[in-house]
Amino acid sequence: ELTRLLQDKLQYEMRLRYMKHYFPIDYAVQVQYEEVLRPANITRLRNRTVSEAALRYLWFHISSQAVLRIREVLPEKHPSWKYTQEL
C-alpha cells in the first residue's frame, strides 16, 4: 500500500513540476556515499536472495531519508514545501 501511494506521488509529472522547475539549475544536496542506493548494489542483494519485501523496505527507507535531506534545505515558503511534506 505504501509503495502504491508513493508511486502516485512520485510520478514523473509531479517530480518535474515540484522538484525540477522550482530548484535552481545545478543545485545539489550533499549525501554520504553510504546513502546512495546503486543498481549494482540491488543486483548484488538480489543475487544473495534478499526478499522482494526487504528490497522494497530498503527503497522506501532510502527514499524517505532523501526527502528529509531535501526538506532540511528547503525554505517553508518554497512552492515544493507542501509536496515534500506529503511525501
C-alpha positions, -999 to 999 in steps of 0.1 A, spaced: 0 0 0 28 24 9 46 16 -24 14 24 -44 9 57 -26 44 68 -31 43 57 -67 14 81 -73 32 110 -56 65 103 -74 51 102 -109 73 120 -134 50 149 -139 48 156 -101 86 154 -97 91 176 -127 66 202 -115 78 204 -80 114 194 -79 129 205 -113 111 237 -121 114 252 -86 151 243 -79 180 263 -92 200 249 -121 229 227 -109 216 226 -73 228 196 -54 221 181 -19 252 167 -3 249 130 6 273 104 21 285 76 -1 266 51 20 233 69 14 233 62 -23 215 31 -35 231 20 -67 217 -6 -92 248 -28 -87 240 -30 -50 204 -40 -57 216 -67 -81 241 -80 -55 213 -81 -29 190 -100 -53 218 -125 -60 221 -131 -23 184 -140 -22 172 -109 -3 134 -109 -4 115 -85 -26 97 -72 5 131 -64 21 142 -46 -11 110 -25 -11 115 -16 25 151 -6 17 140 16 -12 113 32 10 138 39 38 164 54 14 138 75 -4 123 88 28 158 98 40 164 116 7 132 136 11 142 145 47 175 157 34 158 179 8 135 193 34 164 204 56 175 229 29 140 238 16 125 271 29 89 268 42 76 293 16 91 273 -13 65 260 -38 77 224 -32 73 225 6 38 211 6 47 184 -19 77 172 1 56 173 33 31 150 17 59 127 7 
